[in-house]
Amino acid sequence: MSETRAALADVEYRLQVHRQNAANSPEAILKRKEGELAAARGELDRLNKVQPPDKVMLSAARGRIRDLEEYIKAMRQQMAAGSS
């Protein structure tokens, strides 16, 4: 019985490590950043409809989008260089 519990605990631990590694993989990080970029673009669209426009918020949203685009571009280049 205790061997079964030990084996189950070992499998659960390995699964947890696998999930953590998968969540931290470059592909997973890229996917999260692409989601953040889509959300930031949606926020910019929403801010563009606000009257009167909040120039500070619009500038911050544009800066966030620019930063995310640069990050995603660099990450894709790094992933492409690593797979070559």
C-alpha distance (Angstrom), angle and dihedral (degrees) to the residues before:
residue distance angle dihedral
M1 . . .
S2 3.79 . .
E3 3.82 89.6 .
T4 3.79 89.0 56.6
R5 3.79 91.0 50.0
A6 3.78 91.2 48.0
A7 3.79 91.3 49.2
L8 3.80 91.1 48.0
A9 3.81 91.4 48.8
D10 3.80 89.5 50.0
V11 3.81 91.7 51.1
E12 3.80 91.6 47.3
Y13 3.81 90.8 50.3
R14 3.80 92.5 49.0
L15 3.80 90.7 48.7
Q16 3.80 90.7 50.7
V17 3.82 91.4 50.7
H18 3.81 90.4 47.2
R19 3.81 91.2 51.9
Q20 3.81 91.7 48.7
N21 3.79 91.3 49.4
A22 3.80 91.2 47.2
A23 3.81 91.2 49.3
N24 3.81 90.4 51.7
S25 3.79 96.0 45.1
P26 3.81 116.2 119.6
E27 3.80 89.9 -115.2
A28 3.81 92.4 54.3
I29 3.80 92.5 46.0
L30 3.80 90.5 48.9
K31 3.80 90.9 50.4
R32 3.83 91.1 51.0
K33 3.81 91.6 48.5
E34 3.82 90.6 49.5
G35 3.80 87.9 53.1
E36 3.80 90.4 50.0
L37 3.81 89.1 50.1
A38 3.81 91.7 52.2
A39 3.81 89.9 49.5
A40 3.81 91.6 48.4
R41 3.81 90.7 51.1
G42 3.79 89.6 50.2
E43 3.79 89.9 50.6
L44 3.82 90.1 50.4
D45 3.81 90.4 51.3
R46 3.80 89.6 50.6
L47 3.81 91.8 48.2
N48 3.80 91.1 49.8
K49 3.82 88.9 60.4
V50 3.81 94.8 52.6
Q51 3.79 114.3 104.5
P52 2.95 120.2 -121.7
P53 3.79 93.4 28.8
D54 3.79 116.3 -121.4
K55 3.79 100.8 -133.6
V56 3.81 94.1 -168.5
M57 3.80 92.9 53.2
L58 3.82 91.9 44.5
S59 3.79 90.5 50.9
A60 3.80 91.7 48.4
A61 3.81 91.6 48.9
R62 3.81 91.7 49.3
G63 3.81 90.3 48.7
R64 3.81 91.2 50.4
I65 3.81 90.7 50.2
R66 3.80 91.6 48.3
D67 3.81 91.5 49.3
L68 3.80 92.3 49.0
E69 3.81 92.3 47.2
E70 3.81 90.8 51.5
Y71 3.81 91.8 46.7
I72 3.82 92.5 49.3
K73 3.81 92.1 46.4
A74 3.82 92.2 50.3
M75 3.79 91.9 45.9
R76 3.81 92.4 50.5
Q77 3.80 90.2 49.7
Q78 3.79 90.7 49.1
M79 3.81 91.5 48.7
A80 3.82 91.0 48.0
A81 3.81 91.2 49.7
G82 3.80 90.5 48.7
S83 3.80 93.8 51.4
S84 3.81 94.7 49.0
